């Protein structure tokens, strides 16, 4: 009992391929390395600016160390590390299930 759906095998295959590419794009967009790296860079910039503009009282409070400056630089470096890692090792496309590969 087969009903004609109006779609050819080629149409279905094209739709499946399109959905797989959209899924791969979504996986790359929401990669945790991108989110973590971006947030660390953003917060690193903010904390570094705070460290640059700190007065002597804030530095004296931290026993002579400009803690905001050093923490901001560390956060920037960590964020840049995550973003470089993402660029060098991108998320691989998803592997289709085994029964689809056999066809």
KOLLUMZA-969594 format. One record per residue (C-alpha): x, y, z. Coordinates in steps of 0.02 Angstrom, whole numbers, plus 50000, padded with zeros to 5 digits. Last residue first. Example, Ala and Ser with C-alpha at 12.3 -4.5 7.8 and 13.67 -1.06 7.14 Angstrom:
% KOLLUMZA-969594
506844994750357
506154977550390
This chain:
% KOLLUMZA-969594
511565013850024
512805007450155
513195025050218
511365028150262
511285012250368
512865017450463
512205034250523
512905049950442
514495057150519
514285074850584
515445087850509
517065090350605
517145105050726
518625115750680
520395111850743
521525126550697
520165140050706
519375133250864
521085131750947
521445149750895
519805155250977
520165145451137
521945152251149
521325170051118
520145168151265
521545161551376
522705175751324
521375188851356
520965181451526
522795181751575
522965199851518
521425204451619
522095195451773
523755204551758
522945221651738
521655218751874
522975212551996
524075228151983
525225221452117
525815232852258
525015223552402
523305222152319
522645237152418
524175246852362
523665244152181
521885249952217
522535265452307
523755269352165
522315271552044
521685258651923
521425264651743
522555251551663
521845237851773
520045242451732
520495242351548
521255225051572
519685219251665
518545224851522
519665217751385
519815201251479
517935200651502
517685201551313
519125189851272
518555177351404
516765178151339
517295175451159
518425160851202
517085152351307
515745154451173
516875149551027
517615134851121
515875129151167
515415126250985
513705133950957
514045140950784
514985125550727
513605113650780
512295124850699
513265124450535
513385105450543
511505104250572
511165115950426
512275105050316
511345089450371
509665097750337
510215102250160
510825084550126
509185077350189
508195089250079
509245084749926
508995066149961
507115068649977
507025078249814
508095065149724
506995051049787
505515060049710
504215069149811
502375069549761
501855058749908
501195044149806
500455031749925
501065014049938
500005000050000
